[in-house]
Amino acid sequence: MFVNRFYWPDQSATSQLLTDLAEALAARGHAVAIVCSRQLYGDPATRLASEERIGGVRIHRVATTRFGRDRLVGRAIDYASFYVSCAAALFTRLGAGDVLIAMTDPPLLSILAAPIARRKRASLVNWLQDVFPEVASHLGANPLPLPLDGWLRRRRDASLRAARINVIIGRRMRELLVGRGIAPEKLVVIDNWADADIAPKPTAESALREREGLRDRFVVAYSGNLGRAHEYETLIGAAERLAADPAYAFLMIGGGAKMGPLGAEVVARGLMNFRFLPYQPRTELGDSLAAADVHLVSLIPALEGLIVPSKLYGILAAGRPTVFVGDPEGEIARIVRDADCGVAVGVGDADGLAAVLEGLRKDPARCAAMGGRARAAYEENYSREAAVGRWEAVLGDL
């Protein structure tokens, strides 16, 4: 039984990962159930069916408030109502010997799940996509007084120690949690993955690239959420340095808290080498990723160990080089360095980023070779099939 606020047909990152894993496990003969909300991430007014069975998975959607993500107070009330409804559903539906897998939307869900799993004699697995409240604190978005923040961190740590296993998504996250006193044997790294339908495709065959008139440009893309965990100053500095060369096009696809401010800054600086597009449907993601010659990934260095940007895995699957802007010794930097499928640039090094992009444009053979190694790394380590196999091994051990 998985618990997460969002599930299919929602298209948020955690929902897509959970849907992929749940349906894959069901196809392999496991009895799988979901407890989630009746909302969509981008549309809190949506009222999905309370009970469904799709892809062999039983879905139970609980009622919650519907204030949405625009205001912090409203979001907190939505979280609280989900905690209450979710707890009631788990007490009713969870049985002795079941495996309860708690994700991290809403934050700190493990604190709720641990006592319920113990009471119902179920095995608890925490699946951590991020580490709260540390993420909020580093982003300056934590409204909690220090005593309450410290108490929540201690309760969170206790819930991780109470679990049979904690599935985490990066080596830096493992280091951080071991430092918090979580036993190493209770931590298993299973990397996230990309949509199985994404495959390498020549840029000339991308319908999106053709529609946008980018056939003869060197396209540097950012695909997905540009949120508070990311920075764009390095990117816009590099774009300004390359503005006189019409060969470059910066294609921003998606949304997020910082996409609007980036667009405003582009206008303020009079930059003509940017294009902005909304999120693309999941069915068109492969074509969208193929539109770029290289893809950008960004993460504020203070968040290393707390978050791993999931957009990396789609880039690897699409067979494109990754240019990472963040900590040169961080999780993404390590992955692209080990696979030799990209380059890492420090935050604030706009000259370095511009030089990297110039070098890749002038050396298409190197760019293509990096793309080939990216796909090879995906197939070996970051495919859905590989992740499901690792999950089955964890479940089998339980």
KEVOKE-209000 format. One line per 2 residues: their letters; for each residue z, x, y of C-alpha. Coordinates in Angstrom, 3 decimals. Layout:
N
a = Z X Y  ...
***
This chain:
398
mf = 0.000 0.000 0.000  -1.184 1.534 3.276
vn = 0.285 0.646 6.664  -1.653 1.195 9.885
rf = -2.185 -0.971 12.942  -5.977 -1.018 12.544
yw = -8.332 -1.438 9.597  -11.910 -2.610 8.989
pd = -13.872 -3.945 10.871  -12.149 -1.883 13.570
qs = -14.023 1.339 14.444  -11.183 3.557 15.700
at = -10.796 6.936 13.995  -7.706 6.078 11.916
sq = -9.263 2.777 10.864  -12.452 4.443 9.660
ll = -10.548 7.095 7.706  -8.250 4.514 6.138
td = -11.118 2.193 5.220  -13.020 5.049 3.586
la = -10.009 6.188 1.550  -8.790 2.730 0.555
ea = -12.189 1.562 -0.684  -12.819 4.854 -2.507
la = -9.469 4.606 -4.309  -10.136 0.967 -5.198
ar = -13.536 1.945 -6.615  -11.768 4.490 -8.825
gh = -9.532 1.808 -10.336  -6.433 1.892 -8.127
av = -4.809 -1.327 -6.894  -4.931 -0.934 -3.097
ai = -3.450 -3.109 -0.356  -3.370 -2.798 3.440
vc = -0.860 -4.070 5.986  -2.382 -4.010 9.482
sr = -2.701 -6.099 12.654  -5.220 -8.855 13.407
ql = -6.587 -6.972 16.440  -9.363 -4.532 17.170
yg = -8.555 -1.266 18.967  -10.873 -2.030 21.876
dp = -10.357 -5.815 21.937  -6.754 -6.987 21.620
at = -7.840 -10.634 21.978  -9.629 -10.530 18.604
rl = -8.014 -12.641 15.868  -9.126 -11.385 12.483
as = -8.390 -13.303 9.299  -4.810 -12.969 8.072
ee = -5.865 -12.438 4.430  -9.052 -10.920 3.050
ri = -10.269 -8.949 0.058  -13.058 -6.530 0.933
gg = -14.373 -3.575 -1.040  -11.767 -4.190 -3.730
vr = -8.931 -3.845 -1.173  -6.408 -6.607 -0.400
ih = -5.918 -6.849 3.377  -2.873 -8.543 4.903
rv = -3.015 -8.775 8.695  0.186 -9.551 10.579
at = 0.583 -11.324 13.923  1.450 -9.227 16.977
tr = 1.453 -9.512 20.758  -1.886 -8.768 22.437
fg = -1.293 -6.910 25.673  -3.715 -4.104 24.781
rd = -3.782 -0.425 25.770  -4.287 -0.662 29.528
rl = -0.597 -0.648 30.492  2.174 1.402 28.913
vg = 4.698 -1.464 28.884  2.240 -3.843 27.243
ra = 1.320 -1.229 24.656  5.001 -0.667 23.859
id = 5.514 -4.406 23.346  2.482 -4.503 21.009
ya = 3.977 -1.612 19.050  7.365 -3.319 18.787
sf = 5.880 -6.606 17.597  3.880 -4.769 14.932
yv = 7.023 -2.975 13.721  8.804 -6.338 13.290
sc = 5.901 -8.150 11.600  5.081 -5.133 9.442
aa = 8.689 -4.802 8.247  8.734 -8.451 7.201
al = 5.442 -8.051 5.324  6.620 -4.932 3.503
ft = 9.896 -6.530 2.405  7.864 -9.423 0.977
rl = 5.000 -7.517 -0.627  6.232 -4.062 -1.617
ga = 7.476 -3.723 -5.192  9.469 -1.229 -7.227
gd = 7.272 1.666 -8.308  4.657 1.051 -5.614
vl = 3.468 3.865 -3.344  3.836 3.097 0.360
ia = 1.577 5.248 2.572  2.486 5.091 6.268
mt = 0.038 6.358 8.877  0.878 7.151 12.519
dp = -0.466 4.143 14.450  1.808 2.972 15.909
pl = 3.735 6.206 16.415  6.841 6.952 14.366
ls = 5.924 4.434 11.673  7.638 6.654 9.111
il = 11.033 5.774 10.644  10.393 2.123 9.749
aa = 8.856 2.855 6.349  11.518 5.193 4.947
pi = 14.449 2.730 4.619  12.170 -0.056 3.369
ar = 10.692 2.185 0.673  14.194 3.235 -0.367
rk = 15.432 -0.378 -0.470  12.404 -1.550 -2.504
ra = 12.508 1.515 -4.815  8.983 2.539 -3.796
sl = 7.639 6.069 -3.239  6.987 6.938 0.401
vn = 4.029 9.062 1.510  3.584 9.754 5.222
wl = 0.007 10.410 6.361  0.323 12.195 9.707
qd = -2.689 12.133 12.009  -0.521 13.375 14.895
vf = 3.098 14.227 15.660  5.010 11.982 18.066
pe = 6.901 12.008 20.388  5.862 15.650 20.941
va = 2.275 14.631 21.793  3.448 12.245 24.509
sh = 5.850 14.856 25.903  3.150 17.520 26.196
lg = 0.834 15.036 27.924  3.487 14.015 30.424
an = 3.305 10.443 29.125  6.705 10.193 27.443
pl = 8.870 7.629 29.312  11.876 8.133 27.039
pl = 15.129 9.625 28.358  15.931 12.974 26.750
pl = 18.799 11.713 24.548  16.620 8.948 23.078
dg = 13.699 11.342 22.645  15.900 13.794 20.759
wl = 17.352 11.019 18.589  13.848 9.798 17.659
rr = 12.762 13.315 16.716  15.770 13.652 14.423
rr = 15.114 10.249 12.840  11.424 11.147 12.443
da = 12.334 14.405 10.725  14.766 12.584 8.438
sl = 12.015 10.123 7.455  9.691 13.018 6.605
ra = 12.382 14.636 4.481  12.973 11.286 2.732
ar = 9.312 11.001 1.715  8.042 12.138 -1.658
in = 5.109 13.818 0.100  3.821 14.153 3.666
vi = 0.036 14.464 3.913  -0.928 16.416 7.033
ig = -4.286 17.411 8.482  -3.929 21.038 9.506
rr = -2.275 24.378 8.824  -0.807 24.570 12.326
mr = 0.777 21.147 11.770  2.295 22.484 8.573
el = 3.786 25.455 10.438  5.257 23.163 13.083
lv = 6.885 20.824 10.553  8.285 23.662 8.459
gr = 9.847 24.873 11.693  11.416 21.422 12.050
gi = 13.129 21.820 8.688  10.687 19.924 6.453
ap = 10.510 21.565 3.017  7.126 23.242 2.425
ek = 6.812 21.573 -1.001  6.854 18.185 0.741
lv = 3.842 19.078 2.899  0.277 18.810 1.584
vi = -2.748 19.577 3.776  -5.682 17.216 3.200
dn = -8.306 17.605 5.897  -10.013 14.594 7.408
wa = -13.689 13.955 6.734  -16.875 12.468 8.145
da = -18.919 9.400 7.307  -20.683 10.029 4.002
di = -23.980 8.772 5.469  -24.198 11.607 8.016
ap = -26.705 14.246 6.946  -28.573 17.069 8.697
kp = -31.597 15.806 10.601  -34.030 17.718 12.826
ta = -33.538 17.109 16.529  -37.181 16.028 16.786
es = -36.410 13.073 14.485  -33.514 11.733 16.552
al = -34.437 8.355 18.029  -31.655 8.656 20.623
re = -32.930 12.039 21.814  -36.411 10.578 22.156
re = -35.162 7.485 24.031  -33.273 9.635 26.508
gl = -36.270 11.872 27.170  -34.496 14.992 25.920
rd = -37.150 16.279 23.524  -37.703 19.590 25.338
rf = -34.124 20.178 26.520  -31.284 22.184 25.015
vv = -28.808 19.368 24.443  -25.069 20.083 24.533
ay = -23.262 16.952 23.365  -19.722 15.621 23.377
sg = -19.401 12.673 21.001  -16.319 10.463 20.821
nl = -13.091 10.043 22.741  -12.493 12.201 25.808
gr = -8.831 11.418 26.223  -5.621 12.861 27.570
ah = -5.521 15.443 24.786  -8.781 16.995 25.978
ey = -9.920 18.823 29.097  -13.276 18.852 30.865
et = -12.814 21.362 33.685  -14.196 24.222 31.577
li = -17.223 22.127 30.645  -18.020 21.026 34.173
ga = -17.613 24.604 35.420  -20.119 25.848 32.848
ae = -22.522 22.994 33.634  -22.339 23.902 37.320
rl = -23.232 27.516 36.508  -26.223 26.329 34.454
aa = -27.314 23.602 36.875  -30.270 25.560 38.246
dp = -31.862 25.793 34.790  -33.518 22.471 33.826
ay = -33.502 23.466 30.153  -29.887 22.297 29.704
af = -28.728 18.703 29.277  -25.102 17.692 28.771
lm = -24.935 14.475 26.783  -21.570 12.667 26.864
ig = -21.349 9.893 24.272  -18.214 7.777 24.022
gg = -15.277 6.890 26.235  -11.620 7.618 26.779
ak = -9.178 8.136 29.618  -10.994 11.193 30.997
mg = -14.618 10.113 30.611  -14.539 8.141 33.876
pl = -12.971 10.980 35.897  -15.534 13.400 34.436
ga = -18.352 11.107 35.533  -16.878 10.873 39.031
ev = -16.596 14.671 39.214  -20.232 15.044 38.111
va = -21.296 12.754 40.953  -19.039 14.515 43.465
rg = -20.554 17.898 42.586  -24.109 16.550 42.621
lm = -24.800 17.664 39.048  -28.015 16.273 37.597
nf = -27.747 17.771 34.106  -25.371 15.144 32.650
rf = -26.139 11.940 30.717  -23.449 9.369 29.823
lp = -23.794 6.903 26.964  -21.299 4.473 25.385
yq = -19.965 4.775 21.842  -22.760 4.420 19.310
pr = -22.493 2.088 16.292  -21.222 3.815 13.158
te = -24.536 3.038 11.446  -26.315 5.139 14.107
lg = -23.830 8.005 14.236  -25.999 10.339 12.157
ds = -28.929 9.884 14.545  -26.647 10.271 17.556
la = -25.182 13.546 16.286  -28.675 14.819 15.457
aa = -29.685 14.418 19.108  -27.743 17.558 20.056
dv = -28.522 21.222 19.532  -24.795 22.043 19.719
hl = -21.638 19.943 19.978  -18.505 20.475 22.015
vs = -14.937 19.925 20.797  -11.925 20.246 23.096
li = -8.145 20.295 22.713  -5.413 21.243 25.171
pa = -3.730 24.349 23.665  -0.226 22.843 23.968
le = -1.249 20.212 21.401  -2.143 22.677 18.641
gl = -0.254 21.653 15.524  0.174 18.105 16.829
iv = -3.450 16.861 16.728  -6.701 17.909 15.035
ps = -9.819 16.406 16.717  -11.568 14.384 14.011
kl = -14.991 14.677 15.668  -15.332 18.159 14.121
yg = -16.058 16.755 10.656  -19.043 14.692 11.793
il = -20.457 17.760 13.528  -20.123 19.783 10.317
aa = -21.755 16.999 8.288  -24.650 16.800 10.757
gr = -25.285 20.535 10.382  -24.756 21.486 14.024
pt = -22.882 24.426 15.585  -19.507 23.684 17.182
vf = -18.436 25.153 20.503  -14.679 24.698 20.729
vg = -12.861 24.816 24.062  -9.163 25.401 23.484
dp = -6.805 27.875 21.855  -8.959 30.669 20.332
eg = -6.352 30.942 17.546  -6.039 27.188 17.014
ei = -6.930 24.989 14.033  -10.516 24.205 15.056
ar = -11.145 27.787 16.143  -9.989 28.997 12.733
iv = -12.249 26.561 10.884  -15.400 27.465 12.823
rd = -14.583 31.175 12.676  -13.943 31.158 8.915
ad = -17.176 29.262 8.266  -19.096 31.183 10.974
cg = -20.468 27.858 12.200  -19.517 27.993 15.859
va = -17.751 29.740 18.715  -14.346 29.287 20.375
vg = -13.880 29.624 24.138  -10.567 29.641 26.009
vg = -9.626 26.817 28.368  -10.696 27.697 31.903
da = -13.310 30.242 30.817  -16.307 28.485 32.339
dg = -18.245 31.756 32.575  -17.632 32.389 28.879
la = -18.742 28.881 27.915  -21.912 29.172 30.009
av = -22.672 32.540 28.369  -22.152 31.111 24.861
le = -24.519 28.204 25.576  -27.120 30.561 27.059
gl = -26.882 32.800 24.005  -27.337 29.897 21.570
rk = -30.300 28.481 23.498  -32.056 31.846 23.546
dp = -31.435 32.462 19.830  -32.577 29.331 17.950
ar = -32.487 31.197 14.634  -28.764 31.908 15.077
ca = -28.193 28.308 16.123  -29.971 27.031 13.014
am = -28.068 29.425 10.742  -24.753 28.228 12.166
gg = -25.835 24.654 11.529  -26.646 25.468 7.917
ra = -23.240 27.071 7.415  -21.584 24.058 9.045
ra = -23.125 21.738 6.479  -22.161 24.073 3.634
ay = -18.534 24.081 4.871  -18.579 20.297 5.049
ee = -19.858 19.917 1.493  -17.320 22.381 0.124
ny = -14.189 21.361 2.003  -14.572 18.392 4.348
sr = -16.519 15.669 2.526  -15.005 12.292 1.735
ea = -15.398 12.996 -1.973  -13.349 16.200 -1.679
av = -10.614 14.421 0.282  -10.421 11.481 -2.136
gr = -10.101 13.934 -5.018  -7.167 15.619 -3.275
we = -5.576 12.247 -2.579  -5.905 11.273 -6.237
av = -4.179 14.500 -7.214  -1.271 13.693 -4.876
lg = -1.007 10.144 -6.185  -1.217 11.392 -9.758
dl = 1.708 13.754 -9.151  3.775 10.838 -7.846
***
